Amino acid sequence: MNVSVGTTEAHYNETPPFHPAAHFAEMPFSEISSSPNPAYALLRQLWLDLGLDSVHAETSAWNPLGDFIQPGDTVLLKPNFVTSRNISGDDLFAVVTHPSVLRILVDYVYLALKGRGRIVIADAPEMGCEWNVLMAAQHLNTIQRFYRERFNFSIEVYDLRNFAMRDPTQPAYHSNRLTLTGDPAGHTFINLGQRSAFHELPSANYYGADYDRAETIRHHHGDIHEYCISNTFLAADVVISVPKMKVHKKVGVTLNIKGFVGLNTNKNCLIHYRIGTPRGQGDQLPDGRPVPDQIHIRVQRWLNDHALARRSPTGDAIYAVFRGIYRNCIKPFRTLSHDTRALDGGNWYGNDSAWRMATDLAKILYFADRQGCLQSARQRRMFCVVDGIIAGENAGPLAPSAKACGCLVAGVNPLAVDMVTSRFMGFDFRRIKQFSILNDSYWDFGFSDPLSLDITMNGRAVPAPEYFSLEWKCPITAFVPHPGWRGQIELVHSGRFS
């Protein structure tokens, strides 16, 4: 199982439609960019390092993705399009995949398709994402136009959500919810049943991503653990995951595995945490919160459950009244403590729910067939490219600080790529719960021992035991985890990996 890591200049090509800065023999076009495009040359080199189509390397016949993609295939490019702004005010592209990286993949997918098939770029962002704002920043329309005019080939782009907030600065009022068309191919509910990581856990305190806990519990109880999955994804012959390299407040890191939440189109199917503290079988917050904080959180929970979850004008009115009382009469004198505010919502290392959701989606990614039935063998061809040219640390995933890494990581196995990327970030994957899925012998994820991975770094083979050890000198300063994860996932053990 091969994974290739490479570094280059830490900046993107900013000139749409993001042509390469030099002509390459295999390219079916002659246009080049007047601006540097270091990511283009780097990803091309990573494919050479992986030995893709080595027989034709550096010739006009080179087709690096030809082993995975055949003419006539439908290829889904799944970026990280989680939101339309970096809440911290820092670079948006510390949060979302940069379009210049997507452009490289479009070019080589088209090359492998030989002009016959479909290229689809799709994701389901969080409900506050303003799609038009995000698309204005992405300039994907310029890539679509280039391919339409140059090759008479359509690049399809879809927002897979079934709703979004009209005004993301306002609460999730019924009146603030905009119905969207969602996936043009529809969706399929996939029940993992007893194979879910949530099986046999108490379900009464589950919290999803869209306030209606009753709906979340309908999808997760007893032997029912189901997710609402995009049919565009299920129908794809090839899935290419293109996540952003960044830390995450609920699972430690968000790369390929966690990124596949974007293929679930009903947010209430996604369990984010369990209400309460560990003492009460919850993981929303650590035990020992100040009493005023506990009261504040319980009131907020009651309002979410009995007002916002109604999705009605009455619910809106109830929430608005209490919101006004809080803002005018309570907030000037008492708010949540800084520590509670930072950790609330399962934003800490004790979150025992979100990683389970991520691993459930990994099982669907690998093993769900076109009809949504789980099989024992992998059901689709996959490739991964992690965009870490500009990465995100500290308050990820929605408010990270930009980290200039100049890094891309590539490979065919999402789980292997995520483990290698986590180490590049300075983290010990053994301390990140989502990677425990590798210990489930029921599923064959393509490898069982991380020490068996073949890793190259800037063209040099690095033995896996050396790569994962503390002694391996990563060329990038270690990432700062989310505040709720500091001191918990960093690689701190001395000695070699064992």
N, C-alpha and C positions, 0 to 999 in steps of 0.2 A: 504494500500500500504506500504510494508515493505522495509526498507533500513538498511543495517547493515554496521557499520564502525568499523574497528579494527586496532590496532597498534602492532608492534613487532620490532625486531631488524632491523635496517636500512641497510641491505645488502642482496644480492642475493646469491643463490647457483650458483657457477661459474663452476661446473663440469658437462659437457654434458654427458648424455642426461637429467640431472637435476632430478634424482630420489629423492623421499622423503628421509629424513634422518632417518626415523623410519618406521616400518611396520604398516600398518593400516588394520584392519580386513576385510574391504570391498574390498581391492585391489586384482586384479586377477594376481598379480605378487609378487615375493619375493625380488626383487632387491632393495637395499637401497644405498644411497649415503654416502660416508665417510665424506662429507662436510656438514655443517649445511644448512638447507633449511627452514628458518623461514616463508617464504611466503606460503609454502605448508601447514604447520600446521595452519597458520592464516586463509587462505581461507577456509580450512576445518571447522574451528571453526565458521566462518561467516555463513556458510551454516547451521550449527547447531543452531546458533542464529536466523536465519531466519525460523527455524522450518521445514526445508525441509526433507521430509520423516521421520518425527519424530518417527513414530511407530517402525522403524528399526534402529534408531540411535545407533551408536557404536556397531553394529553387522555386521556379514559378509553379511547380506542381505541389508545393507544400500545403497540406490541409490538416492542421493540427487537431481540429475538432472532428475530423472525419471518422475517427473510431467510435464516436458517440452519436454523431448526427448523420442521418442519411437523407438524400433528397426525398421530399414529400413529407418529412416529419413536421410536427408542431412542436416548437421550442418555446418554452416559457422562461423568460428572464424575470427573476423575482428579486428586485432591489429592496433596500430598506427605505421606504417612503413614509416613515411613521408620522411625520408632522411637517408643517410648513414654516416653522420658525424654531430657532434655538431660544428657549425660554431665558437662558442666561444672558442673552444679547450677543453671545459670541457667534462664530461662523456657523451658518446653517449646515455646511458640509462637514462639520464635526458630528452631525446628527444623521444625515441622510447620504445615501450613495451618490457619488458625483456622476453627472451625465457623460463625462469624457471616458469613464471606465465602462459604462454601458455601451458607448459607441464602439469601443474595441471589440466587445463581445458580439454586437450586431454585425460588424464586418466579418468576423470569422465564422459566425453561425451562418450568415448568408453564403459565404464561401463554401461551407460544408453542404448546404442545401442545394447548391448549384442553381439557385433561383427558383426552386420548386419546394413549396411548403409554407409554413407560417412562422413568424416571429412575433411573440406577444410579450409585452412588458406590463406587469400587473402586480398590484399589492392592495391591501386593505389597511389604510392608515388608521390612527386613533381618531375618535369622533370629532375632535377639535381641529383636525387638519383642514386647512382651506386649500382644496385641490387646485383651484385656479392660481393661487399664489405659489404653490409648490411647482406647478407646471411652468409658470413664468420663470422661476429660478432654474428649472431643469433644461429648458429650451429643447425638449424632446421633439417638438414640432419641426425644428430645423433638421434633425436626423430623419424624421419621417419624410420631409419634403425632398431631401437629398436622394433618398432611396426611391421615392416615387418618380422623381424627374430623371434620375440617372439610370434606373433599372426597371421602372414600372413595377415596383414591388412595394407592398404596403406593410408598414410596421404598425401593429395594433397596440394601443395603450389603454388600460382599463383601471378605473377606481372600482375595486371589488366591494366596497361598503354598500349596505342597504340604507344607511342614513348618515347624516353629518350634522354638526351644529351650524345654524345660520350665523351666529355670532359666538365664536369660541371664548370670548371674554365673559359671557353670561352663563348662568347655571343651565343645566340640561332640562329646561322647561319643555313641556309639550309643544308650546308655541315656537320654541327655538330649535326644533328638530326638523330637518329638511329630508324628505324621503328621496332616496337615490335609486337609480335603476339597478345598480349593483352589477354582478357578473352577468353578462349577456347570455351565458350558457347555463345560468342557474346555480343551484347548490345541492349538496347531498349531506344528510346527517349520517355520520359514521359512529357507531356505538362500539367502543372498545371493551365494554363489559368487564369481565373479571381480569382482563389484560391491562386495564387502566391502572396507572400508578395511584389513583384515588380509591381503588376498590377496597372496601372494608373500613374506610375512614368515615367518621360521623359527618353527615352532610348538612346539618341544621345551620351551621354558621358559615357556609360558603359565601364568598363575595366575588361576583364577576366584574365585568368592566363597564356595565351600563346601568347600575343602580337597582335593577329589578332582581333581587335575590331569589324571589319565588321562581322566576324563569330559570335562573342558574341551577337551582335545586331540582327543577323538573328535568334538566338535562344531566344531572349528576346525583344519583341516589341509587342505593342497592346495587343491582347489576347493570344499571344504565349509566354509562359515562360517554356522552356523545358530543361530537363537534360538528359544526356546520361548515363544510368544506367546499371551496370553489370548484365548480365543475370544469372550469378552464384548466385548473391545475390537474384534476383527475384525468382529463383527456389528453394531457400533454405527453408526447413521447419522450421528451427530454426536459429536465428542469435544471436551469443554471441559477444557482443562488449567488447573489451579489450583495452581501451584508456590509454594513459599516463596522469597523473595528472600534468598539467602545465598551465602557463599563455599564452595568445595569443595577438599578437600585433593588430589584426583587430577586435576581438570580446571579448576580456577580458580574457576568459578562453576557453581552448579547451579540452573537455572531450568526452562524447558520441555523443551529437548532432552535434557539429562542426566536430567531427572525421569522420562523415559519408560522408564527401567530398571524402573519399577514395573509395566510391562505384560509383562515377561518373568518367567515363573513358575518357571524352573529356574535357580538362582543360578550353577551351574557353566557356563552358556552365556555368562556375562558376564565377559569378560577384563578384569581390573583392572590387571594389570601383567605384565611379563616378568621372571622371576627373574634376579638378578645386577645388574651395573652396566653402563653403556654400553660399557665396554671389552670386555665379554663378550656384547654384544648384548642386555643386559637394561636395565630401567629401574626396578627395585625401589629402588635407591639410587644416589646419585652415586658416582663413583670415589673411591678414596682413603680408604675407611673404615679405622679402626684394626683391627689383626689380631685382638684379642680379640672385637671386634664381629663380624667376619667369621665367626669360629668359632661364636659364639653363634647367628648367623643360620642357618648351615649345619646345626647340630644341630636347631634348631627346624624347619627345612625337612624334614629327614629324618624327624622325628617326625610332622609333618603328613602327609607322603607315605606313611609306612609304618605309622602307627598310626591317626590320626583318619580318614584316607581309607578305611580298611578298613570302617568302620561295623560293627564287630563287638565282642563282649565281649573277645576277645583284643587287639584294637587298643586298646580302652579301658584294659586292664590295662597294656599296654606304655607308653602315654602317661602313665598315673597314676604309674607307678614313676619314670620320668624326671622328671616334674613335681615329685615329692616330693624327689628328689635335688637338683634345681635350687633349689627354694625353701628347703631346709634346709641345703644344703652350699655352694652357689655364690652365690646372690643376696645373702646377708649381706656378701659380700666383693667381688663384681664383678657389675655389671649393664651393660646397654647404655648407651653414652654418651647424653647428652640429645639431641644432634644426630641421632644415628643413630635413636634411638627415635622422634623427631618425623617423620623422613623415611621410615622403613621402610614397606614396603608400597606403594611408588609414590606417596608423599605429597609430591610436589615437582614443580616446573615441568618437569623432564625426563621425566616420565611420558609415554611416547609410545604408550601402549596404550589407556588409559581414554577418551581423546577419540575414538579410532577406534570403540570400542564405542558411544559416544553417537551418532556420526554414522551408524553402521549402523542403530541403532534409529530415527533420524530418517527414513531411507529407508523403513523398514517403516511408520512412522507415516503418511507421506504416500502411499506408493505400493502397499502390500500390499492386495489385495482380500480379500473375505470368505473365500476359500479359501486365503489365504496366498500367492497368486501375485503377483509384482511386475509392475506395469503402468507405462506411460510417463506416465499422467495421474494427478493426485491422486484418491484413492479415497474420501475422506470429508470432510465439512464440519467445520471446526474453529474454535474460538475459545479465547482465552487470557486469563487474569487472574492476574497475579503478585501474591501477597500480601506486601506489604512494610510493612504497618502497624507490625508489629514484625518486624524482619529479623534476620539472623544474620551476624556477622563473626568474624574471627580463626580459631578452630579448627573451622571447619565441615567436613563437614555435620552431625556428630553431637554436637559439643561447642562450639557457637558462643557467643560473647557476644551478648546481646540488643542490638539497635540500634533505637532508636525513630525510625522514619522517617515514619510516617503516610502511606505511599505505596501506590498501586495502579497497575499498568500493564496496559493492555488492548489487544487487537488480534486480528485473524483469523489472523495468520501467526506460528507459534511462533518461527521463526528471526528474523524481524524484531523481534518483541517482546523476544527475548533480547538482541539487539544493543543495542536502545535501553535496556533495563534495565541491561545491563553498564556503559554509559556513565553512567547515573544513579548507579551504585555507585562511579564514579570509575575505571573500567577501560577499557583500549583493546582493543576486540574483535579488532583485528588481531593482538594478541599472545596470543589465546586460541585454541588449535588447533581446538577443536570447530567454530569458525565458518569454518574453511577449506573446509567442505563446500560453501559458496556458490561456490567456484571450480571445482567439478566440473560441467562443462558437460553431462554426460550427463543430469543431473537438473534438472527445472524446479521450483524451490521458490517460484515466484510472483514473484520479483524477483531481479535480479542485481547491482544497484548500491545499496549502503546510502545513497548520497547522493540516491537517488530517493525515499526514504521521506518520507511526509507525517507530521510529528510535531507533536502539540500538547502543551503543558505548562501545566496549570492554565488551560485554555481559550484559550491564546495559541499561535498557529502559530509554530513555531521551525524555520527552514530547517535541513535535515539537516547541511549543512556547518558551520553554526554550532553545532548541538547536539553534534556529535561532536568539536568542536575543543577545545583546551585553554582557550581564552578563555571558553567558555560557563560561566556561573556556576551550577552546580547548587546548589539550596537546601539540600542535605544534605551534611554532611561526608563525604569519601570513606571507603569501607569499608576496614578493615584486612584484607588477604588472609590466608589460611592461612600459617603460618611458612615453609613450603616454597615459597611463591609470592611472597614479599615482594621488591619491587624488580624484578619480572618482568612484571607485567600492568598496573601502574598507568599512567595516562595521563601521560607525562612529556615527550613531545616538544612543543616549542614550535611555534607557527604553526598554521594552520588545517589541518583534515583534508584530505588529498589522496590 
